[in-house]
Amino acid sequence: MIIGFDGKRAVFNNTGLGNYSRLVIDVLSEFYPKNHYYIYSPKAKENPELTALLSRGRVHLKLPRKAPLGGSWWRSVSGMMAEAQRHHVQLFHGLSGELPLNIAKSGIPSVLTIHDLIFKRFPKFYKPIDRAIYDFKFKHACRDATRIMAISKCTKHEIMHFYHVPEEKIDVVYQGCNEIFRQPASDFMRQAAADRYRLPKRYILSVGTVEERKNVLLAVKALGHIADKDVRLVIVGHHTRYYKEIMKYAAAHGLGHRIFSISHIRTEYLPALYQMAEAFVYPSRFEGFGIPILEALCSGTPVVAATGSCLEEAGGPDTLYVDPDSVEQMTDALNRVLGDASLRSRMIEAGHSYSQRFAASTMASQIMDVYERTLKQAGGISDSRPH
């Protein structure tokens, strides 16, 4: 089978949507090597992780000869589907909530991945123009897609609620994470990470964009009440204005010296940061899935997360969950994780076991099942399965 992908995120993004896009192409090309995978992008960009994928002969990057308007017109209207037809693509996958506006006319069956609809659930976190653009793209993509892949049950219900998509059109396929998080970091990498980022000896870790919705201020507030005063909080993620609010609170409550911030980190050091942490905290108010939780579980780090969205799907039954507005609950959970060795051991073992359901082979098989259903629904035939 020849599969095409909207590859803009795979080429340009090094976080969230980019990581997901590359992971999909990675697991499919590894476990289903008889297929050919075409990545369509309006422009090229140096990206070592993408370069590794392109070294496989069955993965191809396709660029336009000309890309007016920064490539957006080529991607959405004029060129990408024409290129897909020229390459005899049998199925097209929109990896980030978008499909070309002319995909229905192309006759190519399509799959659409939707990660979340947070802009609909929490509009205050988005500019009006951004909400309007997202809504337009998602609405059209949901209508035009042959099938939709939601990355969690929570997201599936959001799609049904906000866009009135029938349940039978949506498949839930959980996102995995990079396999490097399942590999123990060497002593050399641990020391290199500690030196490079000046890590404290003992710390709680938070990973994710430092924005209001992620709610890391809850962890900062709890830090002041944790019994073990030697423990620090390491916050990894791109800073927004919310970061100033966090540091203002920390300074006012004598916690500034216990907060360590890393705005940008190289991927190869991240497993070591997870594995050296005594706990991982993710108090986000709403997510589509919560990949950092899965990364922590794979790394053998106990997790404390918030209730209210899909984080229980990512963390499983043995992660500790707290109200996103309760400093008392967060403090209690962190004190338990830090002070109870037997609880830690149980959480680590159970978390590692739970994370196995998100293995790369499982993700690849489930995606291919969706592709098979899509082609069958569209009346096509595939030869994607190994014989």
Residue, then its C-alpha position, 0 to 999 in steps of 0.5 A: m500500500i502507498i500511504g500519504f501523510d500531511g507532513k508539515r508537523a513531522v518536518f517542522n515541530n519538535t514537540g507534541l504534534g511533530n513527535y506524534s507525526r514522526l512516531v506514526i511514520d516510524v512505527l508503521s515503517e518498522f512493522y509494515p515495511k512492505n508499504h511505501y510512506y510519502i511525507y508531504s511538506p511545503k518546505a524542508k527543514e533540518n531535523p535529525e529525527l526525520t532524517a533517521l526516518l528518511s534513511r529507510g528506503r520506504v519513507h519519502l519526503k516530497l516537496p513542492r516545486k513552488a510553494p506560494l503563501g508560505g506553502s499554506w495554499w499548496r498544502s490546503v488547496s492546490g498542490m498536495m493532493a495533486e502530488a498524492q494522486r501523481h504518486h498513486v497514494q491509496l490512503f491519506h492520513g492527516l496527522s494533526g487535525e487537518l485535511p486538504l480542503n480538496i481531499a473529497k474531490s481527490g477520491i483518496p480515502s482519508v484518516l484524520t487524527i484529532h488530538d484534542l479540542i481544547f480550544k472548544r472546551f477552554p476558549k479563554f486560552y486561545k485568541p479569537i482568530d485562532r479559535a476561528i481558524y481551528d474550528f473551520k479546519f476541524k469542522h471541514a476535516c471531520r466532515d471530509a474524513t473517511r474515518i477519524m482516529a481519536i488519541s483517547k476516549c476523552t477526545k472521542h467524546e469531545i469530537m462527538h459532542f462538538y462536531h456531532v460526528p457519529e460514534e461509528k466513524i471514530d476509532v480510538v488509537y492511543q499514542g505511544c511514546n519514543e522507545i528511548f524512555r523504556q531504556p535505562a539511561s547510562d550513568f554517563m548520560r545521567q551525569a551529563a544531564a545533571d551537569r548540562y542542566r545543573l540539576p538538583k540532587r533530589y527533585i520532582l519533575s514537571v514536563g510540558t509547555v509552561e502555560e496556564r492550562k498545564n497548571v504547574l503552579l499547583a505543584v509549586k504551591a504544594l512544594g511549600h508544604i512538602a515535608d521533605k524540604d530538600v526536594r526541589l521542583v524541576i520544570v521543563g518546557h517552553h515559557t509563556r507569560y504564565y511562567k512569570e506568575i509562577m516565579k512571582y508566587a515562588a519569590a513571595h513564598g520563599l520558594g525561588h531557590r527550590i524551583f529549577s527551570i529548563s525552557h529547552i532540552r535536547t531529547e536524548y537527555l530527557p529520559a535521564l531527567y525522568q529516571m533521576a526524578e523522585a516523582f513526576v507531576y502533571p496537574s494539567r486541567f485538560e489534555g487530549f492524552g498526556i504523553p509526559i505521563l506515559e514517558a514517566l511511567c516508561s521511565g520508572t517514575p511515580v506519577v501524580a496527575a490531575t482529574g478532569s480530562c483523559l489523564e487517567e487513560a494515560g496513567g492507569p489505575d495506580t497513578l495518584y490523581v488529585d483535584p486540579d484546584s486542591v493544594e491539599q490533595m497535591t501535597d498529600a499525594l507528593n508526601r505519600v510518594l516521597g515518604d512511602a518506599s513500598l508505595r513507590s515500588r508498587m507504583i513503579e512496577a504497576g506503571h511499567s506494566y500499564s505502559q506496555r499497552f502503549a508499545a510501538s507494535t500495538m500502536a502500529s497494529q491498531i493504526m493499520d486496523v484503522y487503515e484497513r477499515t478505511l479502505k474497506q469502507a471506501g471500497g478499496i483493497s490493500d496489501s498492507r499486512p505481512h504475508 
